[in-house]
Amino acid sequence: MTRPQIPDPSIPREDCKMISCVLPNDGSEKKLLQALLHEKQITRTRSISCLGLTVLSDAQTKYGKLPEPSMVRKVDVIVPATEADELFDYIYRKANMGRAGGGTIWQGPLTAASPHTLPGDVPFEED
């Protein structure tokens, strides 16, 4: 019989949610990540490139054929649970998701997350 793991009390934790979205591969994800960092001081983000199959548009193909995939960006943002709803709306507006093919967004709870700050002497990427 194994004992349940007791979290290390020396590691700070906070209740968080993950906001995820799929955006077109048109640079909108880079603008979003820069805005989250500079306007909201959010550093717990990631963006990955992936193939999307009718993620952002209607599937139009001949009977018996699969639609052509297109490149999309999946963005994940970890935010404090108390700020999640406000940041959900902010991300939707900032990424211009209301336009046709502008993306999709969802959020869900995380079990735990540790705070993260960037070192002060690390230079930012050029735009």
Contact map, one row per residue, 1 for C-alpha under 8 A:
1110000000000000000000000000000000000000000000000000000000000000000000000000000000000000000000000000000000000000000000000000000
1111000000000000000000000000000000000000000000000000000000000000000000000000000000000000000000000000000000000000000000000000000
1111100000000000000000000000000000000000000000000000000000000000000000000000000000000000000000000000000000000000000000000000000
0111110000000000000000000000000000000000000000000000000000000000000000000000000000000000000000000000000000000000000000000000000
0011111000000000000000000000000000000000000000000000000000000000000000000000000000000000000000000000000000000000000000000000000
0001111100000000000000000000000000000000000000000000000000000000000000000000000000000000000000000000000000000000000000000000000
0000111110000000000000000000000000000000000000000000000000000000000000000000000000000000000000000000000000000000000000000000000
0000011111100000000000000000000000000000000000000000000000000000000000000000000000000000000000000000000000000000000000000000000
0000001111110000000000000000000000000000000000000000000000000000000000000000000000000000000000000000000000000000000000000000000
0000000111110000000000000000000000000000000000000000000000000000000000000000000000000000000000000000000000000000000000000000000
0000000111111000000000000000000000000000000000000000000000000000000000000000000000000000000000000000000000000000010000000000000
0000000011111100000000000000000000000000000000000000000000000000000000000000000000000000000000000000000000000000011000000000000
0000000000111110000000000000000000000000000000000000000000000000000000000000000000000000000000000000000000000001111000000000000
0000000000011111000000000000000000000000000000000000000000000000000000000000000100000000000000000000000000000001111000000000000
0000000000001111100000000000000000000000000000000000000000000000000000000000000110000000000000000000000000000111100000000000000
0000000000000111110000000000000000000000000000000000000000000000000000000000011111010000000000000000000000001111100000000000000
0000000000000011111000000000000000000000000000000000000000000000000000000000011110010000000000000000000000111100000000000000000
0000000000000001111100000000000000000000000000000000000000000000000000000001111000000000000000000000000000111100000000000000000
0000000000000000111110000000000000000000000000000000000000000000000000000001111000010001000000000000000011110000000000000000000
0000000000000000011111000000000000000000000000000000000000000000000000000111100000000000000000000000000011100000000000000000000
0000000000000000001111100000000000000000000000000000000000000000000000000111000000000000000000000000001111000000000000000000000
0000000000000000000111110000000000000000000000000000001000000000000000011110000000000000000000000000001110000000000000000000000
0000000000000000000011111001100000000000000000000000000100000000000000011110000000000000000000101000011100000000000000000000000
0000000000000000000001111111100000000000000000000000000100000000000000111000000000000000000000000000111000000000000000000000000
0000000000000000000000111111100000000000000000000000000000000000000000111000000000000000000000000000000000000000000000000000000
0000000000000000000000011111100000000000000000000000000000000000000000000000000000000000000000000000000000000000000000000000000
0000000000000000000000011111111000000000000000000000000000000000000000000000000000000000000000000000000000000000000000000000000
0000000000000000000000111111111100000000000000000000000000000000000000000000000000000000000000100000000000000000000000000000000
0000000000000000000000111111111110000000000000100000000000000000000000001010000000000000000000100000000000000000000000000000000
0000000000000000000000000011111111000000000000000000000000000000000000000000000000000000000000000000000000000000000000000000000
0000000000000000000000000011111111100000000000000000000000000000000000000000000000000000000000100000000000000000000000000000000
0000000000000000000000000001111111110000000000000000000000000000000000000000000000000000001001100000000000000000000000000000000
0000000000000000000000000000111111111000000010000000000000000000000000000000000000000000000000000000000000000000000000000000000
0000000000000000000000000000011111111100000000000000000000000000000000000000000000000000000000000000000000000000000000000000000
0000000000000000000000000000001111111111000000000000000000000000000000000000000000000000000001000000000000000000000000000000000
0000000000000000000000000000000111111111111000000000000000000000000000000000000000000000000000000000000000000000000000000000000
0000000000000000000000000000000011111111111000000000000000000000000000000000000000000000000000000000000000000000000000000000000
0000000000000000000000000000000001111111110000000000000000000000000000000000000000000000000000000000000000000000000000000000000
0000000000000000000000000000000000111111100000000000000000000000000000000000000000000000000000000000000000000000000000000000000
0000000000000000000000000000000000111111110000000000000000000000000000000000000000000000000000000000000000000000000000000000000
0000000000000000000000000000000000011111111000000000000000000000000000000000000000000000000000000000000000000000000000000000000
0000000000000000000000000000000000011101111110000000000000000000000000000000001000000000000000000000000000000000000000000000000
0000000000000000000000000000000000011000111110000000000000000000000000000000000000000000000000000000000000000000000111000000000
0000000000000000000000000000000000000000011111000000000000000000000000000000111000000000000000000000000000000000000100000000000
0000000000000000000000000000000010000000011111100000000000000000000000000011110000000000000000000000000000000000000000000000000
0000000000000000000000000000000000000000000111110000000000000000000000000011100000000000000000000000000000000000000000000000000
0000000000000000000000000000100000000000000011111000000000000000000000001111000000000000000000000000000000000000000000000000000
0000000000000000000000000000000000000000000001111100000000000000000000001110000000000000000000000000000000000000000000000000000
0000000000000000000000000000000000000000000000111110000000000000000000111100000000000000000000000000000000000000000000000000000
0000000000000000000000000000000000000000000000011111000000000000000000111100000000000000000000000000000000000000000000000000000
0000000000000000000000000000000000000000000000001111100000000000000011110000000000000000000000000000000000000000000000000000000
0000000000000000000000000000000000000000000000000111111100000000000011110000000000000000000000000000000000000000000000000000000
0000000000000000000000000000000000000000000000000011111000000000001111000000000000000000000000000000000000000000000000000000000
0000000000000000000000000000000000000000000000000001111111100000001010000000000000000000000000000000000000000000000000000000000
0000000000000000000001000000000000000000000000000001111111000000000000000000000000000000000000000000001000000000000000000000000
0000000000000000000000110000000000000000000000000001011111000000000000000000000000000000000000000000111100000000000000000000000
0000000000000000000000000000000000000000000000000000011111100000000000000000000000000000000000000001100000000000000000000000000
0000000000000000000000000000000000000000000000000000011111110000000000000000000000000000000000000000000000000000000000000000000
0000000000000000000000000000000000000000000000000000010011111000001000000000000000000000000000000000000000000000000000000000000
0000000000000000000000000000000000000000000000000000000001111100001000000000000000000000000000000000000000000000000000000000000
0000000000000000000000000000000000000000000000000000000000111110111000000000000000000000000000000000000000000000000000000000000
0000000000000000000000000000000000000000000000000000000000011111110000000000000000000000000000000000000000000000000000000000000
0000000000000000000000000000000000000000000000000000000000001111100000000000000000000000000000000000000000000000000000000000000
0000000000000000000000000000000000000000000000000000000000000111110000000000000000000000000000000000000000000000000000000000000
0000000000000000000000000000000000000000000000000000000000001111111000000000000000000000000000000000000000000000000000000000000
0000000000000000000000000000000000000000000000000000000000001101111100000000000000000000000000000000000000000000000000000000000
0000000000000000000000000000000000000000000000000000110000111000111110000000000000000000000000000000000000000000000000000000000
0000000000000000000000000000000000000000000000000000100000000000011111000000000000000000000000000000000000000000000000000000000
0000000000000000000000000000000000000000000000000011110000000000001111100000000000000000000000000000000000000000000000000000000
0000000000000000000000000000000000000000000000000011100000000000000111110000000000000000000000000000000000000000000000000000000
0000000000000000000000011000000000000000000000001111000000000000000011111000000000000000000000000000000000000000000000000000000
0000000000000000000001111000000000000000000000001111000000000000000001111100000000000000000000000000000000000000000000000000000
0000000000000000000001111000100000000000000000111100000000000000000000111110000000000000000000000000000000000000000000000000000
0000000000000000000111100000000000000000000000111100000000000000000000011111000000000000000000000000000000000000000000000000000
0000000000000000000111100000100000000000000011110000000000000000000000001111100000000000000000000000000000000000000000000000000
0000000000000000011110000000000000000000000011100000000000000000000000000111110000000000000000000000000000000000000000000000000
0000000000000000011100000000000000000000000111000000000000000000000000000011111000000000000000000000000000000000000000000000000
0000000000000001111000000000000000000000000110000000000000000000000000000001111100000000000000000000000000000000000000000000000
0000000000000001111000000000000000000000010100000000000000000000000000000000111110110010000000000000000000000000000000000000000
0000000000000111100000000000000000000000000000000000000000000000000000000000011111110000000000000000000000000000000000000000000
0000000000000011100000000000000000000000000000000000000000000000000000000000001111110000000000000000000000001000000000000000000
0000000000000001000000000000000000000000000000000000000000000000000000000000000111111000000000000000000000000000000000000000000
0000000000000000000000000000000000000000000000000000000000000000000000000000001111111110000000000000000000000000000000000000000
0000000000000001101000000000000000000000000000000000000000000000000000000000001111111111000000000000000000000000000000000000000
0000000000000000000000000000000000000000000000000000000000000000000000000000000001111111100000000000000000000000000000000000000
0000000000000000000000000000000000000000000000000000000000000000000000000000000000111111110000000000000000000000000000000000000
0000000000000000000000000000000000000000000000000000000000000000000000000000001000111111111000000000000000000000000000000000000
0000000000000000001000000000000000000000000000000000000000000000000000000000000000011111111100000000000000100000000000000000000
0000000000000000000000000000000000000000000000000000000000000000000000000000000000001111111110000000000000000000000000000000000
0000000000000000000000000000000000000000000000000000000000000000000000000000000000000111111111000000000000000000000000000000000
0000000000000000000000000000000100000000000000000000000000000000000000000000000000000011111111100000000000000000000000000000000
0000000000000000000000000000000000000000000000000000000000000000000000000000000000000001111111111100000010000000000000000000000
0000000000000000000000000000000000000000000000000000000000000000000000000000000000000000111111111100000000000000000000000000000
0000000000000000000000000000000100100000000000000000000000000000000000000000000000000000011111111000000000000000000000000000000
0000000000000000000000100001101100000000000000000000000000000000000000000000000000000000001111111000010000000000000000000000000
0000000000000000000000000000000000000000000000000000000000000000000000000000000000000000000111111110010000000000000000000000000
0000000000000000000000100000000000000000000000000000000000000000000000000000000000000000000111111111111100000000000000000000000
0000000000000000000000000000000000000000000000000000000000000000000000000000000000000000000110011111011000000000000000000000000
0000000000000000000000000000000000000000000000000000000000000000000000000000000000000000000000011111110000000000000000000000000
0000000000000000000000000000000000000000000000000000000010000000000000000000000000000000000000001111110000000000000000000000000
0000000000000000000000010000000000000000000000000000000110000000000000000000000000000000000000001011111000000000000000000000000
0000000000000000000000110000000000000000000000000000000100000000000000000000000000000000000000111111111100000000000000000000000
0000000000000000000011110000000000000000000000000000001100000000000000000000000000000000000000001100111110000000000000000000000
0000000000000000000011100000000000000000000000000000000100000000000000000000000000000000000000001000011111000000000000000000000
0000000000000000001111000000000000000000000000000000000000000000000000000000000000000000000100000000001111100000000000000000000
0000000000000000001110000000000000000000000000000000000000000000000000000000000000000000000000000000000111110000000000000000000
0000000000000000111100000000000000000000000000000000000000000000000000000000000000000001000000000000000011111000000000000000000
0000000000000000111000000000000000000000000000000000000000000000000000000000000000000000000000000000000001111100000000000000000
0000000000000001110000000000000000000000000000000000000000000000000000000000000010000000000000000000000000111110000000000000000
0000000000000011110000000000000000000000000000000000000000000000000000000000000000000000000000000000000000011111100000000000000
0000000000000011000000000000000000000000000000000000000000000000000000000000000000000000000000000000000000001111100000000000000
0000000000001111000000000000000000000000000000000000000000000000000000000000000000000000000000000000000000000111110000000000000
0000000000001111000000000000000000000000000000000000000000000000000000000000000000000000000000000000000000000111111000000000000
0000000000111100000000000000000000000000000000000000000000000000000000000000000000000000000000000000000000000001111100000000000
0000000000011100000000000000000000000000000000000000000000000000000000000000000000000000000000000000000000000000111110000000000
0000000000000000000000000000000000000000001100000000000000000000000000000000000000000000000000000000000000000000011111000000000
0000000000000000000000000000000000000000001000000000000000000000000000000000000000000000000000000000000000000000001111100000000
0000000000000000000000000000000000000000001000000000000000000000000000000000000000000000000000000000000000000000000111110100000
0000000000000000000000000000000000000000000000000000000000000000000000000000000000000000000000000000000000000000000011111100000
0000000000000000000000000000000000000000000000000000000000000000000000000000000000000000000000000000000000000000000001111100000
0000000000000000000000000000000000000000000000000000000000000000000000000000000000000000000000000000000000000000000000111110000
0000000000000000000000000000000000000000000000000000000000000000000000000000000000000000000000000000000000000000000001111111000
0000000000000000000000000000000000000000000000000000000000000000000000000000000000000000000000000000000000000000000000001111100
0000000000000000000000000000000000000000000000000000000000000000000000000000000000000000000000000000000000000000000000000111110
0000000000000000000000000000000000000000000000000000000000000000000000000000000000000000000000000000000000000000000000000011111
0000000000000000000000000000000000000000000000000000000000000000000000000000000000000000000000000000000000000000000000000001111
0000000000000000000000000000000000000000000000000000000000000000000000000000000000000000000000000000000000000000000000000000111
